[in-house]
Amino acid sequence: MESPARVGSRKRPLEERQMKHRQKCAALGQEEAEVRRLEELLFGAEEQLSGRLEQGSSSFLEHDDDDADADEVRSVCSEGSEGPRGRRRARTAVWEDEDDEQDEEVDMTHRSRRELKKSDAETKMSKQRLQQRLKEQFQKAMGGTPSWAEEEHRTSRRTDEDDDEDEDLLRRTANFISSSDSLPRGVIRIKKCLNANSECVSEAQLTAVQFHPSAQIVMTAGLDHCVSLFQVDGKSNPKIQTVHLEKFPVRRAAFSADGEQIVATGMRNKLFYIYDMMEGRVIPVTSVRGLREQRVSDFQVSPDGKFLLLSGSSGYLHLMTTKTREVVRSMKLNGRVCSTGFTADGNTIFSSSEDGEVFIWDVPSSRCVKKFTDEGCVRATSLCVSRDGRYLACGSQSGVVNIYSQSDCLQLSEPKPLKAVMNLLTPATSLSFNSTSEILAIGSRADDEACRLVHLPSFTVFSNFPQFRKKTIFRTQSLDFSPRSGFLSVANNKGAALLFRLLHYSDF
């Protein structure tokens, strides 16, 4: 410990400085209280400071009752600070409006709001409810939520999908180690969504499913005499419209090339319907000039939208113009027509007979430029042409699907298949290529879960579709990919249009 003499000697210079400063301030006319306050601020005053801290003083400055601004500043600064026992004080609003607590109601009997009422009992409605009603009416008029209005929803949806993908990645990493713009083989990233027609499930077997060529819409048709349209979002898939065709079970239905019409053929006669979506009317076509057929059930739409290729009896194919609805050309192949398909430019037609022969036709001249036998086929069941002009797929009664190169079919006298897919054990009745020709979907209506996705160009089947030992697809009646391969839909015998999201593709 230091001696009292040493402490006293150290304090003398400080006392002398304080005395000199007090004398100078007194000479200037300063009051004693102000001098003392200034001394405390400039020279420390350790003894007074420690004493005030022990007493719990919160301010060095003396409180002035006349200083209202200082009171206000201290009251504001004390809000939200901790109290004497560490509790945080509650914060209060600067301004409170009594009208904010009142739920103002709007008069719905006004003539400008009558159309928004769902019943006569709705005479009053809250602002929030009215806002939601206006939003629903706008979405109904637009045929769904516009893309610019659902950006936040898309962001949240992508976040959910990314979470699902992360979970898959944690469980299985073998197929996700390397990233590439091309679709990888082995395991396909696929997610089961709500059925496309969940809001209006068909009461009978579906016979057709197809995505709109430009809009985010899917069409279903079946034996319940109905053609339905649904908006595709993967979550709710709201129904847009259902058209009932009296006593007309639909055998096949397809969009026109521009997507403004739907063509539907029946099971028993040559009558078919055209539904004009722009005008909202159904046009029955009872007769076609130049067509002498008792029944028309299958057809194809040309990519340019100029023709309908009608499959007739006794091996006849008829080209009907969509503008005048008359047959301008007829072609005949050996045997009975099994299936047909246009090439991407619309100038060539591939057709197969039930005997397993493939005929290639030149559309402008209606001449058969070539024919060849589908290798190993005893009886043909289906045919499909890829949209980019690369592949031709031919299905047979045995379940074998031969995949050919279109260029080989056009140039070689006896083209050989690039691959014979033998994963189906029952007749291959449904075939569809996606837009990039990276996937070929094959299906059979003769057995449950007889549906596979073939990876191209490796010609291998994805191992995780359909799910092992889990019955979800049942019997495939028709299948189709969305325009940019974001979705796959499979129509089955239960009246459901299954919807799958292909996560590799970012667009619809």
Protein Blocks (a to p, Z undefined) as FASTA:
>chain_A
ZZfklmmmmmmmmmmmmmmmmmmmmmnopafklmmmmmmmmnopmmlmmmmmmnopabfb
dcdfklmmlmmmmmmmmgopacfkopacddddfbdcfklmpccdddfkbmklmmmpcbfk
lmbccfklmmmmmmmmmmmmnopacfklmmmmmmmmmmmmmmmmmmmmmmomklmmpgcf
bdcehiacddddddfklmmccfbdcfbdcddfkbccdddddfkopacddddehlnopafb
dcddehiacfbdcddfkopaccdddfkbmbdcdddfknopacddfbdehiacfbdfbdcd
dfklmaccdddeehiacdddfklopafbdcddehjdfbdcddfkopaccdddfkopacdd
dfklopafbdcddehiabdcbdcddfkopaccdddfkopacdddfklmmmpmbdcdfbdc
fkbfbdcfbdcddfkopaccdddfkbghiacddddfklpacfkbccehiafklpafbdcd
dfkopaccdddfkopacddddfkbmbZZ
